């Protein structure tokens, strides 16, 4: 027994399996992941209806809204189930997305609620390397605020949409390009037309401006989102945002931690606030965004 023990001590030990005992070079996960962390399709920066938590001050030029408007968003996109691909970060994912977007006329004595848009969707997302896709069945309904109704006595519209959106995105170094559209197959009011085209470009500087500890880094971000509604004779709406994003290092699509952004904004085109979709608006804004 003593001889066997001495021999076993002299023999070389087997190396630990990669990705298990060594803790390095882990293989991509296999099988289904429930409630995964991160994204296959990174949320858009400049789309006014991207679900997130946000608070903005708007200086508006509008025929129906006061010059000073406060806007909030209460929303989130999180993963339900993921089928990982062969490479880390690739695969399919089903998400749940929802949010409420509300506007308040802050110059009024009671800070009147003007409009609230309720949005819910079930995005199906896919990523392969630098290419990502989002197919999203979604619903939106819009409602006027009580104070606005009592003050203005407008003709209220029953504004609601059921549609399906398809966006294709491509990462190119610090840039991201995306294009797609939305088909609205159920809507009110009934004469509303069906089609929406959407495209955009984003810049997210991978090299951080500075680091805030080992888990946070500040980056410059900028984005342009352009949409064209058939209902508005294909008139374009332009949404531009730029500023600083603070979040975890690494590719944005990994979504491995919370991020917050301080963004300057400019919008021009048909109003993105549901009850006033027939009215033009332009505004400058300063906003905080969390996701």
Secondary structure by P-SEA (a helix, b strand, c coil): caaaaaaaaacccccccccccccccccccccccccccccccccccccccccccccccccccccccccbbbbbbbccccccccccccccccccbbbbbcbbbbbbccccccccccbbbbbbbbbbbbbcccbbbbbbbbbbbbbbcaaaaaaccccccbbbbbbbbbbbbbbcccbbbbbbcccccccccccbbbbbbbbbbbbbcccccccccccbbbbbbbbbbbbbbccccbbbbbbbbbbbbbccccccccccbbbbbbccccccccccccccccccccccccccccc
